[in-house]
């Protein structure tokens, strides 16, 4: 690793939900929890609300299988199996040196792993001990594995050859091989009835089989004949079997009547007679799970979505909740606010991602797509907008009218969106007709919104630029002369200055033009000599453009500065003199070289000090603008396609080719990092590829990749110290940190008391709260009837006789009479007037005093400090505060109480 500090460090990824790996669901207490695989990590969701409760660490290889048992997560990554208790790694075992783990199934205290090398390993879950190893000798390759209901120490394996095998995992013997079904087995599902399993085949058949007699009870078939990828039996009474296919279709089969009961759509259960319906998933259905004793079905698909369906009292299934992300590569990303990030994808959707809380993510509404599709008897996919290629946002008028514009692939129509409601606007921007009665198909290539949020601009592939009023939804006119295009080639970038006085346009015709925003007249034209593909504009009127010679040039668009032209050709470029019309080519104020492929994105840091560039050579480069020096280089597996800085500049968002989520990076420049000039660029490029952030919000810095290896090293060291129980560690024995190291860390830490914030925050402000809560008028007095007794005086008051609740005690014969109590004040009990809090301080019992202080409400704590009448009591309290300040304990409570004491005394 390089020792230099990095400008960007991984923060997190947003948009990952699930993958094509089957989901494992387990009931813990009253809740169901689902474990999903995400790339080289895993997620755990609480199924009642589909809340993400756990995001696992980054593992060395892709996760291909997951399982749950007894609150423990079992994950197969590469050739290894990792067992986690929550997020802590309990132990790691190797399935085999060459066989990657493809299937995992857990039952009670045993779990089984199957790999590519046709081996099956049996493990003792609490201790991680290998109990048995089985090799498939019949040339069979496993495609599915389940534990049948009522069978002990046995697993049922489905094969790609089309038959089932029953194995005894304790003895390692092959119990029985069932007759072939004539097609590859894709999935298996055990039922609540002993000996009955469901088998899904690659030819679209669903077979309900009795494995005790090796007979088929009945079968169903999907039309068209798509492979069946998921099966599940309903467990709460009605005999229903759900099956999912590779195209996203989910069918419900009535086992009592042996017929198709219905098909699931994206929202509700559709009737069988409906000709067109939308599938609940756009990709293969990876898992179907009916919850035990609940009319709830969980579906998971390769389209990066989890959905909960509820069966009502009438048996009709409706969607209850869903959690979804993009399932195709992202095309653009743009920060709306400091917390909201807008992304567009090739899956014809736009989504708003919350950078901290995934449950707040949602899709931008495109209207009643499902209803329109059913009404027009077409697929809902065809009703969606084309993929987004360019986006522009402005939050100045976010609550008044449309504040977002999007250009779409192969379309000249620009959609307008309401970001306050996260829905599309009814008004579409269409390119104006070039001739009366004739419409020429043109494609929108770039969009922009003025800083005031009132005007939108659209650049087309024929070079035309048009301005629109977003409030009145009218066309304001073109840039340049009427009937003539602003550029001779596609417009690739539009930028409005912060004062709304100028518009800067970039085109593939090698021209960079500055326009008067109000009149549309051309103010300046700069001929660059190269085709311009991407650009970004800074507040100091500098424009960075990516050229087709794989370099980035920086131009000054300030009209007060005269452009610098060069007559002699640049030795590093090739062009003919006279192409600009004046025989001169504009000279950039900065020229950044280093990329070896087409530039895909450029962006300035919010302080305009550093320029970030991305290219198809899979590198991300950072240039210091003032010195023209390279300060950092990142190399990825997939090249960056879009960049966006958070308005507060804390994070940078990146999208990558063939990746369906957005990644966020911490900007260390915001925290005082001073970048250094890269002296050995080759050394940086020869490093391993940069690891993309994971879903977990925890920031591990540069040591993130070593997290698992560090835990494994600690685990191996702990195993060597255990001699009992054949040298295996029990799963309940978690790794504990070094006590001396922990105590040394605690000595320098400030600890809080855990008291609710309203309690200690209100304590210094009680007087203000009392003044604010005082009634504005005195309580209204009501007249009482004349016969009620009143007191004499100028303001008579009613006499209220208090009832005597305690009856008088009768005197018994022989009892002495009670002596009347003296009314003379006695000073004998003044020593007992000290409060319990002061008594604890007087006896130097500080922990008891702190416990009492934490138990009192704010008003009584304030009264306690106001009753300190002697200097000795005040000194005791101040010494009490000093003791806990030295201990660095209960920091927030001590500070609040000290504030009150100093104000009063």
Order of alpha helices (4+ residues) and beta strands (2+ residues): beta-beta-beta-beta-beta-beta-beta-beta-beta-beta-beta-beta-beta-beta-beta-beta-beta-beta-beta-beta-beta-beta-beta-beta-beta-beta-beta-beta-beta-beta-beta-beta-beta-beta-alpha-alpha-beta-beta-beta-beta-beta-beta-beta-beta-beta-beta-beta-beta-beta-beta-beta-beta-beta-beta-beta-beta-beta-beta-beta-beta-beta-alpha-alpha-alpha-alpha-alpha-alpha-alpha-alpha-alpha-alpha
